[in-house]
Amino acid sequence: MKKKIKDGSLYFRQKDILRPVGAVLLPVGLVVVYFTWGILFILGALASVAGLVMFIVGGAKYISDNDVAEQIDHAMQDYDRPVTDMAGYERVVLKQPAPFEITAYSFGEDAKYFKRGKNSTPVSDRLTRTHIFYTKDTLLVVGRTLSLAELNEATGEGVTDFEEQLLLTGITSASLETYETTVTLTNTGKPLTVKWCELVLMGAEGELLRIPAKNDMDAAGLVEDINVRAERMNRA
C-alpha cells in the first residue's frame, strides 16, 4: 500500500537516527536480560523497551526511497494522455522512431531540497518526466514536473504539466547541455557537487524547449535523430 506522505520535505530533512539506534538497543538489551540479573537485568529490560519504541516510532516517521518512488509513479500516472488519448493517435504518431520518455531531476535554481537517494544517487525536489512523440513533420512533447516537497495529489499542488507541438522545420538544433553544480544536502548540511543535464531545442528565434534529461547514450541518440530529421525537413 502506498504510504501517504503529507510533507515531502521530510524525505529530504530526515536523518533516520531513531531506527538504527533502536535496532542496536533492542538486541543488546535482550542479551543483557538473558544473561544477567539484578540491576543489569533491569537496565537491559529498559534498553529493550526503549529500543523497540525507538525502532517503531522511527519507522513510522521514516520516508524511504521506495515510498517516494511509489508516490512519484502515482503522481505521474497518465501524464501523457493529452497525446496518447488524442483522436487518430495510431495513425498520426510514428512507430519508428519510437516515442522517447525522459525522467530526470533538476538541480537548477528551481530546486530547493537535496539528498542522496538510492545507491547514493543525488536527488532534488524537482523531478520532470517528459514523453516525446514523432509525427511525420512534428515533435509532440508532453510532460509533468513534480515539486516533491509540496506535492499534494488531492489539491493538485506541486504538479505542473506542459505540452508543446514543435514543427521539425522550426528546429535549428538539438543538444544536451551539461552542468556541474554544488548543492547543500538538506539533511546533513554538507556540500555536494552534482553533474546534471538538460535537453535543449533551439529555433531561428531562440529557445523552443528546455527540459531536465539524463546524459546517456539514449539521450545522445535522441538528439542526433532530432537534428537529422530537422535538417532533412529543412532541406525538403
MOVEN-V845148 format. One record per run of one state. SS is the DSSP state (H for helix, E for strand, L for the rest). FROM is the first residue (numbers start at 1). TO is the last residue. Records with the same first field share a line. If there is no record, write none. Layout:
SS = FROM-TO  FROM-TO
This chain:
L = 1-8  14-17  36-38  62-64  76-80  85-88  93-99  106-113  117-117  121-121  125-125  135-137  148-151  153-156  158-158  171-172  185-190  204-205  214-216  236-236
H = 9-13  18-35  39-61  65-75  81-84  89-92  118-120  168-170  217-235
E = 100-105  114-116  122-124  126-134  138-147  152-152  157-157  159-167  173-184  191-203  206-213
